[in-house]
Amino acid sequence: SSSGDAPVAGGGRGPGSVGSGGGAAAAAAGRAAGAGGAPKARGPLTTSSTELFAHLQQYRPVSVEGVLRSKEGGSVHPAVVALGLRYADGSITGGTARCVAMVHALSQVIADYHTPEGKSLTRDLMGTINSSVDFLVRCRPLSVSMGNAIKALKLYLSKIDPAAPETAAKSQLLSQMQDWLNEKVALADKVLVEHAVSKVYDGDVILTYAYSQVILEVLLSAAREGKRFRVLVVDSRPELEGRQMMRRLLQADIPCSYAFLSGLSYCMREVTKVLLGAAAVLSNGTVLSRAGSAAVAMSAAASSKPVLVCCEAFKFHERVQLDSITHNELGDP
């Protein structure tokens, strides 16, 4: 039940490993029964009982009642609590949307913060931000973009003059984070869309997978420029995010069709290029995106179709990853 980001290259080996492990366990149970011992009853298979995923953060449901009963419920800012619950129920998804929402919530924390008597603003506010981030991590693991935004915020906070008045320090910090959003997100998306639109030509059949805001903007901008193309939206369960992409494209009168991931190889023959969004790009060139992106990219490569990945620089990370098992996000089993 791996529902998080998976590398576009090298992913997809997990299910086979789980199957082989289950077969070995069944064979061992059969040998034990044949030796005269009664086989032990096996409970339902969960992510915690699967050794392959034991090193990953295990899925834990988050509810309003659970948050209110926890000791963190009263100490965390209400904006952070509300954001964490929206992360947990899936109402906010996507690396960019989650990052922007987190920056806005932390900005609200900074705006409402007051330094306790006898304490330093930089040190005490750092602790408040850390507790807020810890709560968000318990609701859902951080994305690469969120981690980079937190690093930027802590860097700005560490450079604030300790002698500066609280109001001026908070105003400076909020202004720097707003500038970070404008430069790293808004301006980066604008430049990225302009460059990607130049790769769309008349007569193209463009395949895209699930939902990506930047890919949607590329397709809408290309249509506004009068380019004539068709879009094939490939989707998969359980999220079925491609339906939202399909709806937005049809509202813009862009001709498109819809297919499931299981029919990818059949659809690929008419495609001229593939456009994919990304959650991160690692230092070795590995692309992290929604589970299923690896199958799309490998199918396109097998058919000699170009794959264009649209990713902003604030999603770059120095980590190296070769598969989707060493680091991933587990969903509800």
Buried (B, 14 or more C-beta within 10 A) or exposed (E): EBBBBBBBBBBBEBEEBBEEEEEEEEEEBEEEEEEEEEEEEEEEEEBEEBEBBEEBBEBEEBEEEEBEEBEBBEEBBEBBBBBBBBBBEEEBBBBBBBBBBBBBBBBBBBEEBEBEEEEEBBEBBBEBBEBBBEBBBBBBBBBBBBBBBBEBBBEBBEEBEEEBEEEEBBBBBBEBBEEBBEEBBEEBBEEBBEEBBEBBEEEBBBBBBBBBBBBBBBBBBBBEEEBEBBBBBBBBEEBEBBBBBBEBBBEEEBEBBBBEBEEBEEBBEEBBBBBBBBBBBBEEEBBBBBBBBBBBBBBBBEEEBEBBBBBBEBBBBEBEBEBBBEBBBBBEB
